[in-house]
Amino acid sequence: MIIGGVIALCVLLLILAFLAPRLSRGPQRGVAKGFGLGSRGASKAPGKAGGWLQKPFNKSMKATDNSAATGRDARSKLPF
């Protein structure tokens, strides 16, 4: 269920970045803020568990950032 949500966010950011590159920065920052909040909360777990628990949030944030960047790159390569 969570994986599906992250995939949906990636697709949404990809489409938004392709259609409106400048307007996609705000939603991208909002998604990053949400994942960053989860990552910071998970990192407070004791010992190595903190590193392990924050890893999915960091990976998800990286995936959404790459998706938005890919959309912007694709838009910039269009001939018009």
C-alpha positions as CSV (number, residue, x, y, z in Angstrom):
1,M,0.0,0.0,0.0
2,I,2.8,2.4,0.9
3,I,4.8,1.4,-2.1
4,G,1.8,2.2,-4.3
5,G,1.5,5.6,-2.7
6,V,5.1,6.4,-3.4
7,I,4.8,5.2,-7.0
8,A,1.7,7.4,-7.4
9,L,3.5,10.4,-6.0
10,C,6.4,9.8,-8.5
11,V,4.1,9.6,-11.4
12,L,2.2,12.7,-10.3
13,L,5.4,14.7,-9.9
14,L,6.7,13.4,-13.3
15,I,3.6,14.5,-15.1
16,L,3.4,17.8,-13.2
17,A,7.1,18.5,-13.9
18,F,6.6,17.8,-17.6
19,L,3.5,20.0,-17.9
20,A,4.6,22.9,-15.7
21,P,8.3,22.7,-14.7
22,R,8.3,25.8,-12.5
23,L,5.1,25.1,-10.8
24,S,6.3,21.5,-9.9
25,R,8.9,22.8,-7.5
26,G,6.4,23.6,-4.7
27,P,4.8,20.1,-4.6
28,Q,8.2,18.5,-4.8
29,R,9.3,20.5,-1.8
30,G,6.1,19.5,0.0
31,V,6.7,15.8,-0.6
32,A,10.3,16.2,0.5
33,K,9.2,17.9,3.6
34,G,6.8,15.1,4.5
35,F,9.4,12.4,3.9
36,G,12.0,14.5,5.7
37,L,9.7,14.7,8.7
38,G,9.3,10.9,8.7
39,S,13.0,10.4,8.3
40,R,13.8,12.7,11.2
41,G,11.2,10.9,13.4
42,A,12.5,7.5,12.5
43,S,16.1,8.4,13.1
44,K,15.4,8.9,16.8
45,A,15.0,5.2,17.3
46,P,17.8,3.8,19.5
47,G,20.9,2.2,18.0
48,K,21.1,0.9,14.5
49,A,17.3,0.7,14.3
50,G,17.2,4.5,13.7
51,G,19.3,4.2,10.6
52,W,17.3,1.3,9.3
53,L,14.0,3.0,9.9
54,Q,14.9,6.2,8.2
55,K,16.2,4.5,5.1
56,P,12.8,4.0,3.4
57,F,12.0,7.6,3.8
58,N,15.3,8.7,2.3
59,K,14.9,6.3,-0.6
60,S,11.4,7.5,-1.3
61,M,12.5,11.2,-1.2
62,K,15.3,10.4,-3.7
63,A,12.8,8.6,-6.0
64,T,10.3,11.5,-6.0
65,D,13.1,14.0,-6.6
66,N,14.5,11.9,-9.5
67,S,11.0,11.6,-11.0
68,A,10.4,15.3,-11.0
69,A,13.9,16.0,-12.4
70,T,13.2,13.5,-15.2
71,G,10.0,15.3,-16.1
72,R,11.8,18.6,-16.3
73,D,14.6,17.2,-18.4
74,A,12.1,15.6,-20.8
75,R,10.3,18.9,-21.1
76,S,13.5,20.8,-21.8
77,K,14.4,18.4,-24.6
78,L,11.2,19.1,-26.6
79,P,11.8,21.0,-29.8
80,F,9.3,23.8,-29.0
